[in-house]
């Protein structure tokens, strides 16, 4: 989310740097209305994510937390991959079992059909 927010920071800084020149300030606001709107939208979303009272966005703290979450995700990836392999193996075994049952049933029908043919032939 911060990656989407970051490009619009420069528009906001430049916008507020023109505060002393009212005409330029208004012109800049008109020219870059969409960028400033995106900035406000992403900023409010990011502030809404923060559970602290001060509602400040501390980039260093945020990046440390992100790195921690990535390391936790990496540590979980091994067991999840193993479970995925086991699940895939079970699915394949279930499919093979159904396919084998189907093949055996076809063979039984074939044997029954052939034995029925020979019975219907009259003996001399």
C-alpha positions as CSV (number, residue, x, y, z in Angstrom):
1,X,0.0,0.0,0.0
2,X,2.9,2.4,0.8
3,X,4.3,1.8,-2.6
4,X,1.1,3.2,-4.1
5,X,1.2,6.1,-1.7
6,X,4.8,7.1,-2.1
7,X,4.7,8.6,-5.7
8,X,2.1,11.2,-4.6
9,X,4.1,12.5,-1.6
10,X,6.1,14.8,-3.9
11,X,2.9,16.4,-5.2
12,X,1.7,17.1,-1.7
13,X,5.0,18.6,-0.7
14,X,5.1,20.8,-3.7
15,X,1.5,21.8,-3.2
16,X,2.2,23.0,0.3
17,X,5.4,24.7,-0.6
18,X,3.3,27.1,-2.9
19,X,1.1,28.1,0.1
20,X,2.7,31.6,0.2
21,X,1.8,32.2,-3.5
22,X,-2.0,32.0,-3.6
23,X,-2.3,32.1,-7.4
24,X,0.3,29.4,-8.0
25,X,-1.2,27.4,-5.1
26,X,-4.7,27.4,-6.7
27,X,-3.3,26.7,-10.2
28,X,-1.2,23.8,-8.9
29,X,-4.3,22.4,-7.1
30,X,-6.3,22.5,-10.3
31,X,-3.5,21.0,-12.4
32,X,-2.7,18.2,-10.0
33,X,-6.1,17.6,-8.5
34,X,-6.1,13.8,-9.2
35,X,-2.7,13.3,-7.7
36,X,-3.6,15.3,-4.6
37,X,-6.8,13.3,-4.3
38,X,-4.9,10.0,-4.6
39,X,-2.4,11.3,-1.9
40,X,-5.2,12.0,0.5
41,X,-7.0,8.7,-0.2
42,X,-3.9,6.6,0.3
43,X,-2.8,8.6,3.3
44,X,-6.2,8.1,5.0
45,X,-6.1,4.3,4.1
46,X,-2.6,4.0,5.6
47,X,-3.6,6.0,8.7
48,X,-6.6,3.7,9.1
49,X,-4.3,0.7,9.2
50,X,-2.3,2.1,12.1
51,X,-3.7,1.0,15.4
52,X,-1.6,3.5,17.5
53,X,-3.1,6.6,18.9
54,X,-0.7,9.1,17.3
55,X,-1.7,8.1,13.8
56,X,1.8,8.9,12.4
57,X,3.4,6.9,9.7
58,X,6.8,5.8,10.8
59,X,8.5,4.4,7.7
60,X,11.3,2.7,9.6
61,X,8.9,1.0,12.0
62,X,6.6,0.0,9.1
63,X,9.5,-1.6,7.1
64,X,10.8,-3.5,10.2
65,X,7.3,-4.9,10.7
66,X,7.1,-5.8,7.0
67,X,10.4,-7.6,7.1
68,X,9.2,-9.5,10.2
69,X,6.1,-10.6,8.4
70,X,8.0,-11.7,5.4
71,X,10.3,-13.8,7.5
72,X,7.3,-15.4,9.2
73,X,5.8,-16.1,5.8
74,X,9.0,-17.7,4.7
75,X,9.2,-19.9,7.8
76,X,5.6,-21.1,7.1
77,X,6.3,-21.7,3.4
78,X,8.2,-25.0,4.1
79,X,5.4,-26.7,6.0
80,X,2.7,-25.4,3.7
81,X,4.6,-26.6,0.6
82,X,4.9,-30.1,2.3
83,X,1.2,-30.1,3.0
84,X,0.5,-29.1,-0.6
85,X,2.6,-32.0,-1.8
86,X,0.8,-34.4,0.5
87,X,-2.6,-33.1,-0.6
88,X,-1.6,-33.4,-4.3
89,X,-0.4,-37.0,-3.7
90,X,-3.7,-37.9,-1.9
91,X,-5.7,-36.4,-4.7
92,X,-3.7,-38.4,-7.3
93,X,-4.2,-41.6,-5.2
94,X,-7.9,-41.0,-5.0
95,X,-8.1,-40.5,-8.7
96,X,-6.1,-43.6,-9.4
97,X,-8.3,-45.6,-7.0
98,X,-11.4,-44.5,-8.8
99,X,-9.8,-45.2,-12.2
100,X,-8.7,-48.7,-11.1
101,X,-12.2,-49.4,-9.7
102,X,-13.7,-48.3,-13.1
103,X,-11.2,-50.5,-15.0
104,X,-12.0,-53.6,-12.8
105,X,-15.7,-53.0,-13.2
106,X,-15.2,-52.9,-17.0
107,X,-13.3,-56.1,-16.9
108,X,-16.0,-57.8,-14.8
109,X,-18.6,-56.7,-17.3
110,X,-16.5,-57.9,-20.2
111,X,-16.0,-61.3,-18.5
112,X,-19.7,-61.5,-17.8
113,X,-20.6,-60.6,-21.3
114,X,-18.2,-63.2,-22.8
115,X,-19.3,-65.9,-20.5
116,X,-22.9,-65.1,-21.5
117,X,-22.1,-65.5,-25.1
118,X,-20.6,-68.9,-24.7
119,X,-23.6,-70.1,-22.7
120,X,-26.0,-69.1,-25.4
121,X,-24.2,-71.3,-28.0
122,X,-26.1,-74.6,-28.1
123,X,-23.9,-77.7,-27.5
124,X,-24.0,-80.5,-30.1
